[in-house]
Amino acid sequence: MELLPKNIRARIPQLYTTEHLSDPTAQVKFFAPWNHWTWFVTEFDGEDTLFGWVSGDFPEWGYFSLSELEGVHGPFGLTVERDVMFKPGKMSVVQEHPNSV
């Protein structure tokens, strides 16, 4: 699966363009199917650097890279996936229920 196809890349705001918003929009959701880690993207530099909410052992806002996500491998050859059913939504909702959106 292509994690970030062109049509999705095009709709993600550039880095730093939503930092003034109190409740930015999560544009895309990635997840590791073998554990509880989930990444919600709010900004993208257009090449490799993403910014958003990382829900893992210690949920936090931060930068992560597309190439890192593509390189993660879990048991039985599992890889990070994009949630194809995810609809962009406000981060306030995502942060309340990160595993149910």
C-alpha positions in Angstrom: 0.0 0.0 0.0 1.2 3.5 -0.9 1.2 5.4 2.4 0.8 8.8 0.9 -0.6 8.9 -2.6 -0.5 12.2 -4.6 -4.2 13.0 -4.1 -3.7 12.9 -0.3 -0.4 14.7 -0.4 -2.0 17.6 -2.2 -4.6 18.2 0.5 -2.2 18.3 3.5 -1.2 21.8 4.6 2.5 22.8 4.4 4.6 22.6 7.6 3.9 25.5 10.0 0.8 26.7 8.2 -1.7 25.5 10.8 0.4 26.1 14.0 -1.8 29.1 14.8 -5.0 27.0 14.9 -6.2 25.8 18.2 -7.9 22.7 16.6 -6.2 21.8 13.3 -7.5 19.1 11.1 -6.1 15.6 11.0 -5.7 14.9 7.3 -4.6 11.3 7.3 -4.2 8.4 9.8 -1.4 5.8 9.8 -1.3 2.9 12.2 0.8 -0.2 13.1 -1.6 -3.2 13.0 0.4 -5.2 15.5 0.3 -2.6 18.3 -1.4 0.6 19.5 0.8 3.2 17.7 -1.1 5.6 15.5 0.0 8.8 13.6 -2.4 11.6 12.7 -0.9 14.0 10.1 -1.8 17.7 10.2 1.1 19.1 8.1 3.6 17.9 5.5 6.7 19.5 3.9 5.8 17.9 0.6 8.8 15.6 0.6 9.3 13.5 3.8 8.7 15.4 7.0 5.3 15.1 8.6 3.9 16.8 11.7 1.0 15.7 13.8 -0.3 13.8 16.8 1.5 10.5 17.6 -0.6 8.3 19.8 1.7 5.7 21.3 3.2 5.0 24.8 3.4 8.7 25.5 1.0 10.6 23.1 2.4 13.9 21.9 2.6 16.3 19.0 5.7 15.9 16.9 7.6 15.5 13.7 8.0 12.1 12.0 9.1 11.1 8.5 7.3 9.2 5.8 10.4 7.2 5.0 10.6 6.1 8.7 7.0 4.9 8.6 7.6 3.1 5.3 10.6 1.4 6.9 8.9 0.0 10.0 8.3 -3.7 10.0 6.4 -5.7 12.6 5.9 -9.4 13.1 5.1 -11.6 10.2 6.2 -8.9 7.7 3.5 -6.4 8.8 4.0 -2.8 7.9 2.5 0.6 8.9 -0.7 1.2 7.0 -2.9 4.1 6.1 -6.5 3.9 7.4 -8.4 4.1 4.1 -11.7 4.6 6.0 -10.4 7.6 7.9 -12.1 10.9 7.2 -10.3 14.2 7.9 -11.5 15.6 11.2 -10.6 18.0 14.0 -7.8 17.0 16.3 -9.9 17.6 19.4 -12.1 14.6 18.4 -9.1 12.5 17.4 -7.3 13.0 20.7 -10.3 12.0 22.7 -10.7 8.7 20.9 -7.6 8.0 18.8 -8.4 4.3 18.2 -12.0 4.7 17.2 -11.7 7.4 14.5 
